[in-house]
Amino acid sequence: MADNKEFEKEKLISPIGRYRGEFTPEHLAFNANLQEFASRVSLLCGLETGGKIPPEDAYKEIKRLWNQLKESKKALLDQQQERPELPPDE
């Protein structure tokens, strides 16, 4: 029962939308990373606006998250490898 409540709380705090773009495993993984970035930036903005963290800390954390997202893009999208063609069904 506790696991279900934690799952529901996580869905409320960090909702993840369905992916509707061209499907590849790389696109799906990058989309998840992008949504996580957006969720965390939103949370940081709320904390800074509410006076819970100083602007400099919010900026540094957003910059760190941005660099992680850039690395994710490089690894997942910029260097996509050719996929081997499957043999035709016989």
N, C-alpha and C positions, 0 to 999 in steps of 0.2 A: 504494500500500500504506500509506503514512504517513497519508493522509487517512482511511482506514478505521480505523486505530488511534486517531486523534484523535476520530473520530466515536464509537467504542466507549467511549473514556474520557469523553467528554462525556455519553453516555447513562448511564454509571455515576455520574458526579458529579451530574448534573441530570436525572434521569429525568422524562419527561413522560407522564402518563397520558392515555388516550383520553378524549375529551369525549363524555358520554352524555346531556347535557341537551337542552333545546329548541334546535334549531340555528338560529342566525342568525350572520352573519359577526361581529357585535358580541359575541355570547355566546362564540363561539370565541376571538376575540382577547382578551377579558377573562379567559377561563379560562387561556389561555397566560400572561398577565401574572400572574394569581394563583398559578399553579404556580411561576413564576419567583421571585415574592416569597417563597413558602414555602421554596423550595430555598435561596435566599440567606440567609433568616433562620436556617434550620437550620445552614448553614455558619458563620454569624457566632456562633451560640450555641456551636458546637463549638470555634471559635477562642477565644472568651472563656473557656469552661470549661477549656480546655487551657492557659490562661495566655499565649496567643500575642498577644492584643490586650486592652487594658484595658476594663473594663466601660463606661466613658464612651464610648469609641470605638464599641463594639458598639451601645450605645443610640442614639448619633447616627446611625449608618449604618442601623439598623432604622427609625428615625424618618424618615430621608430616603426609604427604600424604601417606607414606609407612605404618605408624601405622594405619591409617584409612583403608587402603586396607587389612591389616592383620585382623582387626576387622571384616571387611566385609566377608572375607574368613571364619573366625570362625563362624559367624552368618549364612552364607548362605550355606557353603559347608561342614564344619566339623561336623555339628550337624543336618544333614538332617534327617528328621523324616520319618518313614515308612508311605507311602501313603496307604490309605484304597483302597481295590480293589472295583471296581464298579461291581454291580450285572450284570449278563449276560442279554443281550437283549432277550426278550421273544416274 
